[in-house]
Amino acid sequence: MRNIYEIDISETASSGAWSVNSPKLVSCHLKQIIIKAATDSTTFDVNITDWKDNIVFTTDTKATGTHRQELEVPLKDINTLSVSNSSADEAFTGKIVVEES
């Protein structure tokens, strides 16, 4: 049986951006990402970079209010989740869900 972990997110944008590092992951897959801005009309981009600074996930278009996506992206080690180009400096909440491989 594979373990599934939820990593909660609670950050506030400053100058339209914020970032947070994951705990060190050992051979996992990113299964779901949910990022919600405090205001439904706020637009923003979401990115995840790995420990080598490679972009492993990026939104194709700006999210508005909430970005919710199911995916299958391999992750390991420490990864950085970031929001950029936010149309407002406000609170964001959400989670990422990872499953051990």
C-alpha distance (Angstrom), angle and dihedral (degrees) to the residues before:
residue distance angle dihedral
M1 . . .
R2 3.79 . .
N3 3.78 120.6 .
I4 3.78 119.3 -124.8
Y5 3.80 120.1 -153.8
E6 3.79 130.6 -166.1
I7 3.80 116.8 -151.5
D8 3.79 110.2 -161.2
I9 3.79 121.1 -142.1
S10 3.79 127.8 -153.5
E11 3.82 114.9 160.9
T12 3.79 138.6 144.3
A13 3.79 122.7 -135.9
S14 3.78 119.5 -123.8
S15 3.81 117.6 -170.2
G16 3.82 86.7 -3.7
A17 3.81 97.6 -56.9
W18 3.78 147.6 81.1
S19 3.80 136.6 168.3
V20 3.79 137.3 -166.9
N21 3.81 132.7 -172.9
S22 3.78 123.3 -127.3
P23 3.76 121.9 -129.8
K24 3.81 112.9 -95.9
L25 3.80 106.5 -73.6
V26 3.79 125.8 -155.6
S27 3.80 113.5 -150.5
C28 3.80 101.8 -36.4
H29 3.78 138.1 153.1
L30 3.78 123.0 -133.2
K31 3.80 104.1 -127.5
Q32 3.79 104.7 172.8
I33 3.78 140.0 8.5
I34 3.79 125.4 -165.7
I35 3.80 121.3 177.7
K36 3.81 119.1 172.5
A37 3.79 125.8 -172.1
A38 3.81 119.1 -146.8
T39 3.82 89.7 -116.3
D40 3.82 123.4 52.1
S41 3.82 92.4 -139.2
T42 3.83 96.9 53.3
T43 3.81 113.1 115.9
F44 3.81 123.2 -153.4
D45 3.81 146.8 154.3
V46 3.82 124.1 -119.9
N47 3.82 124.5 -150.6
I48 3.78 136.8 172.8
T49 3.79 120.8 -161.4
D50 3.79 126.7 -172.8
W51 3.80 130.6 -132.0
K52 3.82 89.9 -83.9
D53 3.82 91.6 53.4
N54 3.82 92.6 -107.9
I55 3.80 115.0 146.3
V56 3.82 105.3 -119.6
F57 3.81 96.4 171.6
T58 3.80 135.3 18.8
T59 3.78 133.6 162.7
D60 3.79 113.2 -109.3
T61 3.78 91.9 -146.7
K62 3.79 132.9 17.9
A63 3.78 115.5 -82.3
T64 3.80 118.0 -128.2
G65 3.81 116.2 -147.8
T66 3.81 97.0 -32.1
H67 3.78 134.7 23.8
R68 3.81 112.3 -158.0
Q69 3.79 121.9 170.4
E70 3.80 138.9 160.6
L71 3.80 112.8 -145.3
E72 3.78 147.7 155.0
V73 3.81 108.6 -132.3
P74 3.82 120.9 154.1
L75 3.80 114.0 -128.3
K76 3.77 135.7 178.9
D77 3.78 137.5 166.5
I78 3.81 119.0 8.3
N79 3.82 117.5 -21.2
T80 3.79 129.9 -173.1
L81 3.79 121.0 -133.3
S82 3.79 113.2 -162.0
V83 3.76 142.0 177.2
S84 3.79 117.5 -153.0
N85 3.78 138.6 173.4
S86 3.80 91.5 29.9
S87 3.78 112.6 175.5
A88 3.84 89.6 -141.4
D89 3.79 137.8 32.5
E90 3.79 99.4 -125.1
A91 3.80 143.9 120.4
F92 3.79 121.7 -65.0
T93 3.79 126.0 -166.0
G94 3.78 134.9 -179.6
K95 3.76 143.4 99.8
I96 3.74 145.8 -109.1
V97 3.78 120.7 -137.2
V98 3.80 119.8 -148.2
E99 3.80 129.7 -175.8
E100 3.78 124.5 -155.3
S101 3.79 112.9 -115.7
